[in-house]
């Protein structure tokens, strides 16, 4: 049963609560909107606000990161001619552009008007083409390094968003199976449970390091697994990733594997 809960959490977070989203009605689009796609990528604004609240509440996990940034990564090749664009769109014609930088990174502002309009974050791509994830990175680390506190905070944000997007039945079910409402706190070495994160490219090896201690992590494809809540590893422990191919770009952009 615990394995089922782990699989459920991983699916909900990595897929962006896609199952819940696919069962909801699609907002009709006007041709003058940021895109004319019938079934665009959408994210509830109230869920994003839950992520912003989680970032503020658990900010001590990554004190050097001053704001929450999200990043878009393509699940498959994107051959659309138009550049990526996003906005908050809601009832009564509410619309607020959300700038996306060259690395696919963007910030979502707090807006009382957006909340009142029951807004959604709309991307000018069809659903499931892009993955939207928090991107929390302490300055000064190499492109192949991820600080454990940053990853812990990413998990808190992802879980907060997921709990707003999925049915309450699933939240209560997972709470019951895990015997906790702190989903991120479930993943530790004692339970032999590790939380998966996406990397910036295919990973050949991953190592958790703090001082003279190291722990080999499971890495497969473009993901790696971390004993996120293990108390013997502090927030300043660092995951060192070895990539199957050299990365281009910087940690502040969206790194790409070289051809």
C-alpha positions as CSV (number, residue, x, y, z in Angstrom):
1,X,0.0,0.0,0.0
2,X,2.8,2.4,0.7
3,X,4.3,1.7,-2.7
4,X,0.9,2.6,-4.2
5,X,0.9,5.9,-2.3
6,X,4.4,6.7,-3.6
7,X,3.4,5.9,-7.1
8,X,0.3,8.1,-6.8
9,X,2.2,11.0,-5.4
10,X,4.9,10.7,-8.1
11,X,2.2,10.6,-10.8
12,X,0.3,13.5,-9.5
13,X,3.3,15.8,-9.1
14,X,5.2,14.8,-12.3
15,X,2.1,14.9,-14.5
16,X,0.9,18.2,-13.0
17,X,-2.3,16.7,-11.7
18,X,-3.2,16.0,-15.3
19,X,-5.9,13.4,-14.4
20,X,-7.9,16.0,-12.5
21,X,-7.4,18.7,-15.1
22,X,-8.6,16.4,-18.0
23,X,-11.9,15.9,-16.2
24,X,-12.6,19.6,-15.9
25,X,-14.4,21.7,-18.5
26,X,-12.3,23.7,-20.9
27,X,-12.5,27.4,-20.9
28,X,-13.7,28.7,-24.2
29,X,-11.0,30.8,-25.9
30,X,-11.5,34.0,-28.0
31,X,-9.2,34.3,-31.1
32,X,-7.8,37.5,-29.8
33,X,-6.4,35.8,-26.7
34,X,-2.8,34.8,-26.3
35,X,-3.4,31.7,-28.4
36,X,-6.2,30.2,-30.4
37,X,-5.7,26.6,-29.3
38,X,-8.9,24.8,-28.5
39,X,-7.4,22.8,-25.5
40,X,-4.5,24.8,-24.0
41,X,-2.3,24.0,-21.1
42,X,-4.1,25.4,-18.0
43,X,-3.3,25.7,-14.3
44,X,-5.6,26.9,-11.6
45,X,-4.5,30.2,-10.2
46,X,-5.7,29.2,-6.7
47,X,-3.4,26.2,-6.9
48,X,-0.5,28.4,-7.9
49,X,-1.3,30.7,-4.9
50,X,-1.1,27.6,-2.7
51,X,2.4,27.1,-4.1
52,X,3.3,30.7,-3.4
53,X,2.0,30.3,0.2
54,X,4.1,27.1,0.7
55,X,7.2,28.9,-0.6
56,X,6.7,31.7,1.9
57,X,5.9,29.3,4.8
58,X,8.9,27.0,4.2
59,X,11.3,29.7,2.9
60,X,13.9,28.8,5.5
61,X,14.7,25.7,3.5
62,X,16.3,27.9,0.8
63,X,16.9,31.3,2.5
64,X,19.1,32.6,-0.4
65,X,16.3,32.2,-2.9
66,X,14.3,35.4,-2.8
67,X,11.3,34.5,-4.9
68,X,9.4,31.5,-6.4
69,X,10.2,30.8,-10.1
70,X,8.5,28.2,-12.3
71,X,10.1,26.6,-15.3
72,X,8.6,25.0,-18.4
73,X,10.2,21.9,-19.8
74,X,9.0,20.2,-23.0
75,X,7.9,16.6,-22.6
76,X,8.4,16.1,-26.4
77,X,9.5,18.2,-29.3
78,X,7.7,21.5,-29.7
79,X,7.4,22.4,-33.4
80,X,5.0,25.3,-32.8
81,X,6.1,28.4,-34.8
82,X,4.9,30.9,-32.1
83,X,7.1,31.6,-29.1
84,X,6.0,30.4,-25.7
85,X,3.5,32.8,-24.1
86,X,1.4,32.7,-21.0
87,X,-1.2,34.8,-19.2
88,X,-3.7,34.7,-16.3
89,X,-7.2,34.6,-17.8
90,X,-10.4,34.6,-15.9
91,X,-14.0,35.6,-15.7
92,X,-15.3,38.9,-17.0
93,X,-12.6,39.3,-19.6
94,X,-9.8,39.4,-17.0
95,X,-6.4,38.9,-18.6
96,X,-2.8,39.5,-17.3
97,X,0.3,38.6,-19.3
98,X,2.9,36.5,-17.6
99,X,6.4,37.0,-19.2
100,X,8.5,33.9,-19.9
101,X,12.2,34.3,-20.3
102,X,14.4,32.6,-22.9
103,X,15.0,29.7,-20.5
104,X,11.3,29.0,-20.0
105,X,11.3,30.5,-16.5
106,X,8.5,32.8,-15.2
107,X,7.0,34.2,-12.1
108,X,3.3,34.3,-11.2
109,X,2.3,37.5,-9.4
110,X,-0.1,37.7,-6.5
111,X,-3.2,39.4,-7.8
112,X,-6.5,39.9,-5.9
113,X,-8.1,40.7,-9.3
114,X,-6.9,37.4,-10.7
115,X,-8.2,35.5,-7.7
116,X,-11.6,37.2,-7.8
117,X,-11.9,36.3,-11.5
118,X,-11.3,32.6,-10.8
119,X,-8.3,32.8,-13.1
120,X,-6.2,30.1,-14.7
121,X,-2.6,30.2,-16.0
122,X,-2.9,29.7,-19.7
123,X,0.0,28.6,-21.9
124,X,-0.2,28.8,-25.7
125,X,0.4,25.1,-26.1
126,X,-1.8,22.0,-26.0
127,X,-2.1,20.2,-22.7
128,X,0.6,17.8,-21.7
129,X,3.2,19.2,-24.1
130,X,5.0,21.1,-21.4
131,X,5.7,20.3,-17.7
132,X,5.4,23.2,-15.3
133,X,7.5,22.8,-12.2
134,X,9.0,25.1,-9.5
135,X,12.6,25.9,-10.1
136,X,14.3,26.7,-6.8
137,X,18.1,27.1,-7.0
138,X,20.4,28.7,-4.5
139,X,22.8,31.1,-6.3
140,X,26.5,30.0,-6.7
141,X,26.0,26.3,-7.3
142,X,27.3,24.7,-10.5
143,X,24.8,23.7,-13.2
144,X,25.1,20.0,-12.2
145,X,24.5,20.6,-8.5
146,X,21.2,20.8,-6.6
147,X,21.1,21.8,-2.9
148,X,18.9,19.5,-0.8
149,X,17.1,22.4,0.9
150,X,16.1,23.7,-2.5
151,X,14.7,20.3,-3.5
152,X,12.8,20.0,-0.2
153,X,11.2,23.4,-0.8
154,X,10.4,22.4,-4.4
155,X,8.6,19.4,-3.0
156,X,6.6,21.5,-0.5
157,X,5.5,23.8,-3.4
158,X,4.6,20.9,-5.7
159,X,2.6,19.1,-3.0
160,X,0.7,22.3,-2.1
161,X,-0.3,22.8,-5.8
162,X,-1.2,19.2,-6.3
163,X,-3.5,19.2,-3.2
164,X,-5.5,22.1,-4.6
165,X,-5.8,20.4,-8.1
166,X,-6.8,16.9,-7.2
167,X,-10.1,15.7,-5.7
168,X,-10.2,15.7,-1.9
169,X,-10.8,12.0,-2.0
170,X,-7.3,11.4,-3.3
171,X,-5.8,13.8,-0.7
172,X,-7.4,11.9,2.1
173,X,-6.6,8.5,0.6
174,X,-2.9,9.3,0.3
175,X,-2.9,10.9,3.8
176,X,-4.3,7.6,5.2
177,X,-1.9,5.3,3.4
178,X,1.1,7.4,4.3
179,X,-0.2,8.0,7.8
180,X,0.7,11.7,7.4
181,X,-0.4,14.8,5.6
182,X,3.2,15.8,5.1
183,X,3.9,14.0,1.8
184,X,7.4,15.3,1.5
185,X,8.3,14.1,5.0
186,X,7.4,10.6,4.0
187,X,10.4,10.1,1.7
188,X,13.5,9.0,3.8
189,X,16.0,6.2,4.0
190,X,14.2,4.6,7.0
191,X,11.2,3.9,4.9
192,X,13.4,3.2,1.8
193,X,11.3,5.7,0.0
194,X,12.9,8.3,-2.3
195,X,11.3,11.3,-4.1
196,X,12.0,11.7,-7.8
197,X,13.1,15.0,-9.4
198,X,13.6,15.9,-13.0
199,X,17.1,16.8,-14.1
200,X,18.2,19.1,-17.0
201,X,19.1,16.2,-19.2
202,X,19.8,12.4,-19.2
203,X,21.6,11.5,-16.0
204,X,24.3,8.8,-15.8
205,X,25.0,9.1,-12.0
206,X,23.8,11.1,-9.0
207,X,25.6,11.5,-5.6
208,X,24.4,13.1,-2.4
209,X,27.3,14.8,-0.7
210,X,27.8,16.6,2.7
211,X,31.3,17.0,4.0
212,X,33.1,13.6,3.7
213,X,29.9,11.7,3.5
214,X,28.3,10.5,0.2
215,X,25.3,8.5,-0.8
216,X,24.8,7.1,-4.3
217,X,21.4,7.9,-5.6
218,X,19.3,6.1,-8.2
219,X,19.3,7.9,-11.5
220,X,17.4,6.9,-14.6
221,X,16.8,8.8,-17.8
222,X,16.3,12.5,-16.9
223,X,15.4,11.9,-13.3
224,X,17.0,11.1,-9.9
225,X,15.7,10.0,-6.6
226,X,16.5,11.5,-3.2
227,X,15.8,10.5,0.4
228,X,14.2,13.9,0.8
229,X,13.3,13.9,4.5
230,X,16.2,11.9,5.9
231,X,17.3,13.9,9.0
232,X,21.0,12.9,8.8
233,X,21.3,15.1,5.7
234,X,21.0,18.9,6.3
235,X,19.5,21.4,3.9
236,X,23.1,22.3,2.7
237,X,23.8,18.8,1.4
238,X,24.3,18.8,-2.3
239,X,23.3,16.4,-5.0
240,X,26.0,16.2,-7.7
241,X,24.7,15.0,-11.1
242,X,26.7,13.5,-13.9
243,X,25.1,14.0,-17.2
244,X,25.2,11.5,-20.1
245,X,26.1,14.5,-22.4
246,X,27.5,17.9,-21.8
247,X,25.0,20.6,-21.0
248,X,24.8,23.9,-22.8
249,X,23.4,27.1,-21.2
250,X,23.6,28.0,-17.5
251,X,21.8,27.2,-14.3
252,X,19.8,30.5,-14.7
253,X,18.6,29.3,-18.1
254,X,17.1,26.0,-19.3
255,X,20.1,23.9,-19.9
256,X,20.0,21.7,-23.0
257,X,22.1,18.7,-23.9
258,X,24.6,19.3,-26.7
259,X,23.8,17.7,-30.1
